[in-house]
Amino acid sequence: MAVHYLHFYAPRGIRVARAEGQYVWDTEGRRYLDAHTGHGVAFLGHRHPRIVEAIREALDTVMVAPPGLAGPWLEEMLEALEPVLPNGMEYVTLLNSGAEAVELALKIARRVTGRSEIVYFTGSFHGRTMGALSVTSSSPLYRQGYEPLVPDTRRARFNNVEDVERVVTEQTAAVIVEPIQGEGGVNPASPEFMQALRRRCDEVGCLLVVDEVQTGFGRTGCIWAHEHYGIRADIITAGKAIGGGFPVSMVAVPGWIAEKLPPGFHGSTYGGNPMAMKAVAAASRVLVEERVPDQAAEKGALLKQLLEDMLDGVRVVRRVKGMGLMLGVELRLRPDPVLRCLQEEKRILALKAGSTVVRLLPPYLVTREDIEAMASGVRDCVLRLQSSQATQRAG
Ligand SMILES: Cc1ncc(COP(=O)(O)O)c(C=O)c1O
């Protein structure tokens, strides 16, 4: 009997042999500049030596230990996280994926407020498990065939302050928001919107869950993207980059919430395993010591500027958007031919967001040369798409 892999993502047509820093090599020996980073996971670069060493230390000593039997790796991680977490976020717990972190955040909100309703936004993406999917709306395809989902969720329009006032009420347990919507199309929240959310949550006594799974850990130029808006979160969900490539996610809460969550309230077999804790500790130290957010801010600003300059006046381009090293080029067409051209002709891996955006999620260690290659690669591939459209029309 032949066994097949059940693919949920269309294969990209290359087979990866190895990866290091900002590069990936395929089995034919071709090198690619990686602006995909496994949906943003390898933000600290592939196989960062300090993270590899930390995971190796765990492998050499203990691979399996539940959090109830924690060892020194727990204190090591907590200490490394201290300069990384926003003031007041004194408690963290680890899970294994972004969606699991979102599930826990929603459970905490219901438990702590005694209310059940969760408000989410158009264009949102919070994961594929049933709870996370119930607050996800970036594509109707994600939900198709799975309804009924978790009840008592209400959708409001992203970046619409009036909706915040109308939809968030005394019935609301939590509002969940991405400071920059990733899968939905690299859509930054406006400052007025984020501030209105904070204000309204305080007025009605509900929790503001900020989903930083894609935006967090320095990618947008601040450690946490909501810091750009000068607001406080009640619950932060994080994932992707926080383990430097190791699969792990995190939920952070302040003390007043933590004290309402007794042992047994939640659990996860793999959550908080020694390898994950060692990886998060090492990644946190790299983040701080290598000034990763500052580097993301500087390099992201350069990449954005080059993209804007090179795409200025190009008819099929609507705009360049995003912050730091989370950027999107919004087209008037589907971006798939641009992604194919980038991969096959320019040897650059990028990904799609929404239905019209070419998304670039490069690691913080890209060089000026890499940045120029990304900008000119996108320009060439977009121009190629534009001229093929013109030819088709003429034909
Ligand atoms: C903002 C956000 N939340 C949650 C998730 C889900 O994370 P995971 O795929 O690790 O479950 C993602 C994944 O892209 C995300 O971008």
The ligand as an ORCA input file, in Angstrom:
! r2SCAN-3c Opt
* xyz 0 1
  C      -2.158     36.511     13.057
  C      -2.144     35.016     13.051
  N      -2.741     34.347     14.050
  C      -2.751     33.005     14.099
  C      -2.154     32.248     13.110
  C      -2.195     30.759     13.170
  O      -0.941     30.239     13.432
  P      -0.610     28.696     13.188
  O      -0.629     28.461     11.715
  O       0.742     28.501     13.809
  O      -1.678     27.919     13.901
  C      -1.516     32.900     12.049
  C      -0.880     32.135     10.961
  O      -0.563     32.629      9.909
  C      -1.510     34.324     12.013
  O      -0.933     34.999     11.005
*
